[in-house]
Amino acid sequence: MSALFDRDGTLCVEGVSLTDVAARHGTPCFVYSRAALEAAYREFDGAFAGTPHLTCYAVKANSNLAVLDVFARLGSGFDVVSGGELARVLAAGGDPRKIVFSGVGKSEAELRQGLELGIHCFNVESSSELARLDRIAGTLGTRAPVSLRVNPDVDPRTHPYISTGLKESKFGIAFAEALPLYRRAAGLANVVVRGIDIHIGSQITALEPYREAAMKVLELVDALASAGIHLEHVDLGGGIGIRYRDETPVDLASYAAMIAKLFGGRRESLLFEPGRRLTGNAGILLTRVAYLKPGERSFAVVDAAMNDLLRPALYDAWHDVRPVRRCNERPRIWQIVGPVCESADFLARDRELALVEGDLLAILSAGAYAMVMSSNYNSRPRAAEVLVEGTTMHLVGRRESVGELFARESRLP
Ligand code: LLP
């Protein structure tokens, strides 16, 4: 994380020490850096400065209102996958005309909500969704802007749970079916064909799958043009990976150069849907060591758990763990685990650390797919969220209370 500093032996996010964050807001607590969020957005968006494009931040990666607010102020568009995300973008001051609506199962109410708001485009994933959208737009007396999300059958070479562009996946429209469906779309009274969309997977660290997918898409765009269907934009989705451990992430300048080569001189503008790349390394999860259980296998039980950060349990994901203050204890190999009653409740395995009970730990790269995937499992209130700006900390998500956990529920009459 670019905004994480060691100041006199204490870890700080920008100008705020993590010891102060814990003292003020407790643990577990997510801490985001505004400077890191802004730098990531500017780096991404700036890489495509020479090409007409719209960056639509993928809200699913981190949907905290303050995070959306930071991006909205920078002029970002947004990629949403539910009515809930749509409502968040509006609450954060996002521009509906820069929203694309993705997802394989949009409900009738969600389609209506998008139409009423006048969003930029629906990324349609099936012929049934197209028909439904046409019908609803008709009843509203409007026309629905549409891209078809096609499935280019490309291997993104990432974790199977986050691969989405292979033909066996549930996502998108099979390539062979795309042309006839575009023809049908072009003939619908309440639909305007705007573009084409792909999203091949997440945490992708190679450029080749993007090249392969983009070339397939361009072939289709040209075939459509020959059939008299001219597209305004190509949406290349998200998926650009970050460094968690020792990965070599895609260099954005090389990505942009490859795109410029493929799209230079063409009429279509581009759309991107980056999520992880904009937020992943702009946040950490702050947790405190509750108990140490040294032994043949030594466990450090911390107050964050799989309900706060599911990625290690779900994908065997590796997140760096750093003590907030250096200590003089003898280092040993620790299993960093949470209080949840599951053996899968680990945050990190086999880490050599010098620890004492009460120490604070920073779990890195927790700005994306962390808080958004958290749950109340074991009736654990969700963590607090703090956004640091220089030497100021803003509480942007207060810790859930135990009362809130069952406020929706009731006993039998
Ligand atoms: N666009 C679409 C249509 C998507 O489905 C996704 C992510 C994105 C954009 C943003 O992808 P990104 O740039 O963040 O890779 N929970 C998993 C990641 C799931 C990604 C789902 N789709 C994880 O923790 O690794």
Boltz pocket constraint, residues with backbone or C-beta under 6 A from the ligand:
constraints:
  - pocket:
      binder: B
      contacts: [[A, 58], [A, 60], [A, 61], [A, 79], [A, 102], [A, 103], [A, 162], [A, 199], [A, 201], [A, 202], [A, 203], [A, 204], [A, 237], [A, 238], [A, 239], [A, 240], [A, 273], [A, 274], [A, 275], [A, 276], [A, 277], [A, 311], [A, 315], [A, 368], [A, 369]]
      max_distance: 6.0
